[in-house]
Amino acid sequence: MTQAERRTYLITALLKEQPRYSGLEASQDQEEQKKLLRALFNVRMPMPAEDGFLAIQDAYLQEEIRRKGITDLEDLSPIQEGLYLWQGDITTLRCDAIVNAANSQMLGCFCPCHGCIDNAIHTFAGVQFRLKCARIMERQGREEPAGRAKITPAYNLPCRYVLHTVGPIAHGGLTEADEKLLASCYRSCLELAEENQVKSLAFCCISTGEFHFPNERAAEIAVRTVREYRKRTSGEMKVIFNVFKDRDYEIYRRIFGAG
């Protein structure tokens, strides 16, 4: 199947699966089709899918990621020993594990084509990713508290694992409790990664988007917490600070003395 044929198959299958959208018709425009497919992935509830659907979905998503361009950690240069700063799309990064800034339901973002990292990771990992998260949360029996971490396979992403952490929501002014919770997110991810023999871990800018944590203070906490953890454990895990926006890239460069 061509990529266009896979996309048409997936759209048709998802529309049949969700009767309330049965009246939608796919545009002939490639970019509009991609938006529709992403939206249908985003609103799909966590439930099993047939093997045939998964095979076509997996082939489609892996090819889409390949076309976006995969960045291998081995091709990056550290900004300090064992620490990396990389600006790019975290869903295209090949390393052992990446961190997802999750919400307390830990089921991903259901808002069609939303620009958050949670949406992007769930979209390109595939529908089995949300189902895995749902089963973890069902066993837990309650929402995920801030400052903790969970781990799942990455499915169609170039990394092996995704670590999910819920950051603090900094509404109405930053508090000491918010700062402690954010540091706990980084420590929890590092500890869980080490438990799972992860050799390289990429952090996104936890809590700085929809959760309104001030970008500069968040970066300071991130770098300090990672440095303290590495010093305390004498760990050799490679840590990548992944940023998407120019603003965050410049903040991290200043912190590392490279600005």
ABEGO torsion letter per residue (X at the ends): XBAAAAAAAAAAAAAAABAAAAABBBBABAAAAAAAAAAAAAABBBBBBBAAAAAAAAAAAAAAAAAAEBBBAAABBBABBGBBBBBEBAAABBBABBBBBBBAAGAEBABBGBABAAAAAAAAAEAAAAAAAAAAAAAAGBBBBBGBBBBBBAEABABABBBBBBBBBBBGEBBAAAAAAAAAAAAAAAAAAAAAGBABBBBBBBGABAAGBBAAAAAAAAAAAAAAAAAAAGBABBBBBBBABAAAAAAAAAAAGAX
